Amino acid sequence: MTLAEIAAATGGVLDSTDGNPVVDAPLAFDSRHPAPGALFACLTGALVDGHDFAALAVEQGAVAALAQRPVHVPAFLVPDVLTAMSDLARAVHQRYDGVTIGITGSAGKTTTKDLLAHVLAAHAPTVANRASFNNEIGFPVTVSSVRPDTRYLVLEMGARGKGHIQALCDIARPGISTVLGIGSAHVGEFGSQEAIADAKAEIVRALPTTGTAVLNADDPLVAAMRREHDGRILTFGTDEGADVRATDITTDEGRPTFTLHHRGRTAAVQLTVYGRHNVTNAVAAAATALAAGVPFDTVATALSEARMATGGRMAVTTRTDGVTVINDAFNASPESVLAALDALTEVGRGRRRIAVLGEMAELGDASLEWHRRVADAAARAGLAHLLVVGSGEGADVLADAYTAATHTASDRHTADTVSAAVRAVLLPGDVLLVKGAHALGLDAVADQLLTV
């Protein structure tokens, strides 16, 4: 886009310029790594003000900045940088003539997005969110990343409240909307699973009548969203009535194998990702790709080759001493913790198993009950050691309930102390799971434990 076009899209006033350059790279908010030709967004956070780094961003290759005050480099002065980012992304999307795909759900969004992006890229040029760029900051960055030859734009959409997904859809309206499942993540903020489902359904309501809703047939709250769309519906899951389904599910040291079905055709799929629960994510990716026009054979082959592009999600690494580390520490809903413990049992069959579990957040009145259920699951997993991280009541309940169920003490730690504690009990050949809420920083702990 030219500077004039950016000014028109954002309502910004150009503070200064050197010639009339073209912005031909995505929006950036990290001054250290803007792509050459980027527009740097001067976001203001609790600890850092992006305005202080605008000059550095330009030195690193940015063309100009979006700012709320002069920054002594070429800049568009706007009333609010975040709003301007959305306005600019909306203008980019209005020019985009490819297929826009939205993905949401309480868990599995990033895994499904990564699997889907791999499948789509095997068919045509594809852009998808990096990591979990699924909110009002990362979303415009992703939309601004499309190129003239981009065929598929995959947009993971998160929500912390009612109206959040609708706001994202107002920036980039999807032609295909995929809903994975309604779990307990953020139930403390929404109030109930039904309220979560209503918020997630915004992605279906945003569809044009020519669009396709891809819905989880195994989840009643998601399946009911077919009432929200008058156009094409494609369902996925293990239910016999699902349009795209998985049967004959088995696991090989934690990696699932299944038969993929669609319209009378079948194919064997062997996932490289770990955990039986990822079959649902894989079938969701398959259904979405089929809805986007990717041939069945391409879908099945690409799914068997797909690897996670985002860290901290069932990332399995074996150290030189035979210790296997399962890093699933990017985040933790109750359902995903239970699934991770199941995966630990599968991967660690016949081996000593150790778990580092952090307390779970944003569960409201159900928090203590969910921590008890996780403790029971940990007890059934036959752990040699459980190390609990956290300082809240949820961590207390998790540790105490595990001790009551197993008559074995569970150690309480912080993210700063747990690595040393794990090393003190870890033996060659053990299998270690690290799982917890993102705010606890356990992803870094898992990285530390990758070395002997």
Beta strands, then each sheet from edge to edge (+ up, - down):
strand 1: 13-14
strand 2: 27-28
strand 3: 39-41
strand 4: 64-67
strand 5: 75-77
strand 6: 99-104
strand 7: 126-128
strand 8: 152-156
strand 9: 176-179
strand 10: 212-216
strand 11: 232-237
strand 12: 244-252
strand 13: 255-262
strand 14: 265-270
strand 15: 315-318
strand 16: 324-327
strand 17: 353-358
strand 18: 385-389
strand 19: 411-413
strand 20: 431-435
sheet 1: 1+ 5- 4- 3- 2-
sheet 2: 7+ 8+ 6+ 9+ 10+ 11+ 12+ 13- 14+
sheet 3: 15+ 16- 20- 17- 18- 19-
end
